[in-house]
Amino acid sequence: MKKFFGEFKEFAMRGNVLDMAIGVVIGGAFGKITTSLVNDIIMPLISMITGGVDFSQWKWVLKAADEAAETAEVAVNFGALIAVIVDFIIIAFVMFLVVKAMNATKKKKAAAEAEEAPAAPAAPTAEELLGEIRDLLKERKE
């Protein structure tokens, strides 16, 4: 049992797991920002363009509320789904831009490293090698 917990500790303390945990926390915060962007800026603009239509209020009422019986309304809120889809598209687009920027940075770095790396010295040609052998043989004979 001690070995099991030791392995778990080793797994949990690896850099990749910590990086992933930080990414999840930052992603959650970023999700809140995009949700606010969609709900507080984009959807009101879309509502204004469409003549005051509020997408978040769009719904199919399956069963109306009954105040006498104190039952709540049963409805499918598809307007909220539209807002979440817009939210997802924004997040996916931003992630695309981040990945694109990272790939461009990697390409620039790889190109810079390729330029900095000294070129391998040119290997001697067969004629040069044969000439060196000839000269060595001449020196030996003398």
C-alpha positions in Angstrom: 0.0 0.0 0.0 2.9 2.3 0.8 4.4 1.6 -2.7 1.0 2.5 -4.3 0.9 5.9 -2.5 4.5 6.5 -3.3 3.8 5.9 -7.0 0.8 8.2 -6.8 2.9 11.0 -5.2 5.5 10.6 -7.9 2.8 10.8 -10.6 1.1 13.8 -9.0 4.3 15.8 -8.5 5.5 15.4 -12.1 5.8 18.6 -14.0 3.3 17.6 -16.6 0.5 17.1 -14.1 1.2 20.4 -12.4 1.3 22.2 -15.8 -2.0 20.6 -16.7 -3.6 21.6 -13.3 -2.5 25.2 -13.9 -3.9 25.0 -17.4 -7.3 23.8 -16.1 -7.4 26.7 -13.5 -6.5 29.3 -16.1 -9.0 27.7 -18.6 -11.7 27.9 -16.0 -11.0 31.6 -15.5 -10.8 32.1 -19.3 -14.2 30.4 -19.6 -15.7 32.9 -17.2 -14.3 35.8 -19.3 -15.7 34.4 -22.5 -19.1 33.7 -20.9 -19.2 37.3 -19.8 -18.2 38.4 -23.2 -20.9 36.4 -24.9 -23.7 37.2 -22.4 -22.9 40.8 -21.7 -21.5 42.1 -25.0 -22.1 39.8 -28.0 -25.6 38.6 -27.3 -26.9 42.1 -26.6 -25.4 43.3 -29.9 -26.9 40.4 -31.8 -30.2 41.2 -30.0 -30.0 44.8 -31.1 -29.2 43.8 -34.7 -32.2 41.4 -34.8 -34.6 44.0 -33.5 -34.5 43.3 -29.7 -34.7 39.6 -29.8 -33.2 38.2 -26.6 -31.8 34.7 -27.4 -31.4 33.8 -23.7 -35.2 34.0 -23.3 -36.0 31.7 -26.3 -37.6 28.5 -25.0 -40.2 25.8 -25.8 -42.6 25.7 -22.9 -43.5 22.0 -22.3 -45.7 22.7 -19.3 -46.8 26.1 -18.2 -46.3 27.2 -14.6 -49.3 26.8 -12.4 -49.3 29.3 -9.5 -52.4 27.8 -7.9 -50.7 24.3 -7.7 -47.3 25.9 -7.1 -45.6 24.1 -10.0 -42.7 25.6 -11.9 -42.6 26.0 -15.7 -41.1 23.1 -17.6 -39.3 24.4 -20.7 -36.5 23.7 -23.1 -34.2 26.7 -23.0 -32.6 26.5 -26.4 -31.7 30.2 -26.3 -29.2 29.4 -23.6 -27.8 26.7 -25.8 -27.2 29.3 -28.6 -25.3 31.4 -26.1 -23.2 28.4 -25.1 -22.4 27.6 -28.7 -21.3 31.1 -29.4 -19.2 30.9 -26.2 -17.6 27.6 -27.5 -16.9 29.1 -30.9 -15.1 32.1 -29.3 -13.0 29.8 -27.0 -12.2 27.5 -30.0 -11.1 30.5 -32.1 -8.9 31.9 -29.3 -7.3 28.5 -28.8 -6.7 28.3 -32.5 -5.0 31.7 -32.4 -2.8 30.6 -29.5 -1.8 27.4 -31.2 -1.1 29.2 -34.4 1.1 31.8 -32.5 3.0 29.0 -30.7 3.6 27.1 -34.0 4.9 30.4 -35.6 7.2 30.9 -32.7 8.5 27.4 -32.9 9.1 27.8 -36.6 11.0 31.0 -36.1 13.1 29.5 -33.3 13.9 26.4 -35.4 14.9 28.6 -38.4 17.1 30.7 -36.1 18.8 27.6 -34.7 19.3 26.3 -38.2 21.0 29.5 -39.2 23.2 29.6 -36.1 24.3 26.0 -36.4 27.7 25.9 -38.2 27.6 24.2 -41.5 29.4 20.9 -41.5 32.8 21.1 -43.3 32.6 19.9 -46.8 33.9 16.4 -47.2 36.9 16.1 -49.5 36.1 15.0 -53.0 37.5 11.8 -54.4 40.0 13.7 -56.5 41.3 15.5 -53.4 41.7 12.2 -51.5 43.4 10.6 -54.4 45.8 13.6 -54.7 46.7 13.3 -51.0 47.4 9.6 -51.4 49.6 10.3 -54.4 51.5 12.9 -52.5 52.0 10.6 -49.5 53.2 7.8 -51.8 55.7 10.2 -53.4 57.1 11.3 -50.0 57.5 7.6 -49.0 59.5 6.8 -52.1 61.9 9.7 -51.6 
